[in-house]
Amino acid sequence: MAGFTESLRNIWKIDELRTRILYTMGLLMIYRLGAYVTLPGVDAQALAAINAQSDPNNLFGLLDLFVGGAFSAAGIFALGIMPYITASIIIQLMGAVVPYFQKLQREGEEGRRKITQLTRYGTIA
């Protein structure tokens, strides 16, 4: 036991390792908090009533298990990367139809940066 506590002390003495551990723990805390932030437009009481009536051994219960309870709480992190992928697909389709996006696609690096920025805005919207 003394060796274990000595190892922990040595870990905290190394600045870079301590910074990385604290950064990782901070990200985990943000993720856990974000799992309980309800999506805008979702009635939390109605969702709780539906979850109370449903069988926990179905597909939704399994999905909820994998995302740490964020699915049953309709947490903002339960969405995953789907909003970004959807925004990216929409921007790419607009590139085939809208002249402004066609021009951005031909501009090279600067156009690519602008498309990436618009995709991120679309993700939030």
ABEGO torsion letter per residue (X at the ends): XAAAAAAAAAAAABAAAAAAAAAAAAAAAAAAAAAABBBBGBBAAAAAAAAAABBAABAAAAAAAAAGGAAAAGBAAAAEAAAAAAAAAAAAAAAAABAAAAAAAAAEAAAAAAAAAAAAAAAAX
